[in-house]
Amino acid sequence: MPTPERLARMRSVLEHRQRDLQVVIEHIRDPHNASAILRTCDALGVHTVHLLYTDQPSPEISRTVSSSSHQWLDIRRHSDPQSLADALHAEGVPLYVTRRDERAKALVEVDFTGPAAVVFGNEHRGCSDEVAAVADGALWIPMVGMVESFNVSVSAAIVLAEAYRQRAAAGTNAPRWDGWRQQILDGWLAREG
């Protein structure tokens, strides 16, 4: 059984978890990048992370890079974009790809105060055409330098920090407790023994 301090920390973390802000990692090959994204998710209150790998297994998560944050997240695996989109839509969560195309909005123009799942794609190819085809929208991060892209884990940090900022300003990420959070806490406590 955890100490009273540990239990209080778990409750505090869960009070700030965002059920309707989710992340999708698509075909990211470098385990350090995937692990860094998981760490950012935990740090900024994202609880659910989807791994979309259609052609090979997802990479091993680095415990040192992720700071073991993966153990505090709900990680779901998908083998095709349509099943991912269907699962998100069943929860009322629209899907956005990080990709500059004709429908893309600049990051600060996207409303993150409501439900959203954001796809971060492969380090070299970005989000696939297949996942873009089932997405509800697209977003891009404005850049003014000579480089044409950010590292994928940096992109995730920028997008999630903007989502956190918007939710804090709107008050939609205020601390709360409900049955969903209690269920997660019960699972954590059972695992800790």
C-alpha positions in Angstrom: 0.0 0.0 0.0 1.4 3.4 -0.9 2.2 6.0 1.7 -0.3 8.8 2.3 2.1 11.2 0.4 2.3 8.8 -2.6 -1.5 8.4 -2.7 -2.0 12.2 -2.5 0.5 12.6 -5.4 -1.4 10.0 -7.5 -4.7 11.8 -6.8 -3.2 15.2 -7.7 -1.9 13.8 -11.0 -5.2 12.3 -11.9 -7.1 15.4 -11.1 -5.3 17.1 -13.9 -5.5 14.3 -16.5 -7.3 15.3 -19.7 -9.6 12.4 -20.9 -10.5 14.1 -24.2 -7.0 15.2 -25.3 -5.2 12.2 -26.8 -2.1 11.6 -28.8 -1.4 9.2 -31.7 2.1 8.0 -32.5 2.2 6.8 -36.1 5.2 4.7 -37.3 7.8 6.6 -35.2 10.9 4.4 -35.5 13.3 5.9 -33.0 12.5 4.6 -29.5 13.9 7.8 -28.0 11.4 9.9 -29.9 8.5 7.7 -28.9 9.6 7.7 -25.3 10.1 11.5 -25.2 6.5 11.9 -26.5 5.2 9.6 -23.8 7.1 11.7 -21.2 5.6 14.9 -22.6 2.1 13.4 -22.5 2.4 12.5 -18.8 3.9 15.9 -18.0 1.1 17.8 -19.7 -1.8 15.7 -18.5 -2.5 13.6 -21.6 -3.6 10.1 -20.4 -4.4 8.2 -23.6 -1.8 7.5 -26.2 -2.5 5.5 -29.4 0.3 3.6 -31.2 -0.5 3.2 -34.9 1.8 0.7 -36.5 0.5 -1.0 -39.6 3.7 -2.6 -41.1 5.8 -3.5 -38.1 5.8 -3.6 -34.3 6.0 -0.4 -32.3 9.5 0.4 -30.9 10.6 -0.5 -27.4 10.0 2.3 -24.9 13.1 3.6 -23.3 12.6 3.7 -19.5 15.4 6.3 -19.1 14.0 8.7 -21.7 10.4 8.3 -20.7 11.2 8.4 -17.0 8.9 5.3 -16.8 6.0 7.6 -17.6 4.5 4.9 -19.8 3.4 3.1 -16.7 1.1 6.0 -15.8 -0.5 6.2 -19.3 -3.3 4.3 -21.1 -1.5 3.0 -24.2 -3.7 1.6 -26.9 -2.4 -0.2 -30.1 -3.9 -0.1 -33.5 -3.0 -1.8 -36.8 -4.9 0.3 -39.2 -6.0 4.0 -39.4 -9.7 3.3 -39.9 -10.0 1.3 -36.6 -8.1 4.2 -34.9 -10.5 6.8 -36.3 -13.5 4.6 -35.4 -12.4 4.2 -31.8 -11.8 7.9 -31.4 -15.1 8.9 -33.0 -16.9 6.5 -30.8 -15.6 8.6 -27.9 -16.5 11.8 -29.6 -12.9 12.7 -30.2 -11.9 14.3 -33.6 -8.6 13.3 -35.2 -6.0 15.8 -36.4 -2.9 15.1 -38.3 0.2 17.2 -38.0 0.7 18.0 -41.7 0.6 21.0 -43.9 -2.0 20.4 -46.5 -4.9 22.4 -48.0 -7.1 22.0 -44.9 -4.4 22.6 -42.3 -4.7 25.4 -39.8 -1.8 27.0 -38.0 -1.4 25.6 -34.5 -2.8 28.6 -32.7 -5.9 28.6 -34.8 -6.9 25.1 -33.6 -9.4 25.0 -30.7 -8.0 22.6 -28.2 -10.6 23.5 -25.5 -12.7 20.5 -26.6 -11.9 16.9 -27.5 -9.0 16.3 -29.8 -6.5 13.6 -30.8 -3.3 14.7 -32.6 -1.3 12.4 -34.8 2.5 12.7 -34.8 4.0 10.8 -37.8 7.2 9.1 -38.8 10.4 11.1 -38.4 11.1 11.1 -42.2 7.7 10.8 -43.9 5.4 12.5 -41.4 1.8 11.4 -41.1 0.8 8.9 -43.7 -1.8 9.6 -46.5 -3.8 6.7 -45.0 -4.2 8.4 -41.6 -4.7 11.8 -43.2 -7.6 10.3 -45.2 -9.5 9.4 -42.0 -8.6 12.6 -40.1 -11.1 15.3 -39.3 -8.5 18.1 -39.8 -4.8 19.0 -40.0 -2.5 21.4 -38.2 0.9 22.8 -38.7 3.4 24.6 -36.5 4.6 27.9 -38.0 8.3 28.2 -38.5 10.5 31.1 -39.6 13.9 29.6 -39.8 15.8 27.8 -42.6 14.9 24.3 -41.4 11.7 22.8 -42.6 10.7 20.7 -39.6 11.0 20.1 -35.9 12.1 16.8 -34.3 8.8 14.8 -33.8 9.1 14.8 -30.1 9.7 18.6 -30.1 6.6 19.0 -32.3 4.6 17.0 -29.8 5.8 19.2 -26.9 4.9 22.4 -28.8 1.4 21.2 -29.7 0.6 19.8 -26.3 1.9 22.9 -24.6 -0.4 25.0 -26.8 -3.3 22.7 -26.0 -2.5 22.9 -22.3 -2.3 26.8 -22.5 -5.7 27.0 -24.2 -7.4 24.6 -21.7 -5.9 26.5 -18.8 -7.1 29.8 -20.2 -10.6 28.4 -20.7 -10.7 26.6 -17.4 -11.3 23.2 -19.1 -8.4 21.6 -17.4 -9.3 22.6 -13.8 -8.7 19.9 -11.2 -11.6 17.5 -10.9 -12.4 14.0 -9.6 -14.8 11.5 -11.1 -15.4 7.8 -11.7 -13.0 7.7 -14.6 -10.2 9.0 -12.5 -11.1 6.7 -9.5 -11.0 3.7 -11.8 -7.5 4.7 -13.0 -6.4 5.2 -9.4 -7.8 1.8 -8.4 -5.7 0.2 -11.2 -2.6 2.1 -10.1 -3.1 1.0 -6.5 -3.6 -2.6 -7.5 -0.4 -2.6 -9.5 1.6 -1.0 -6.7 0.3 -3.7 -4.3 
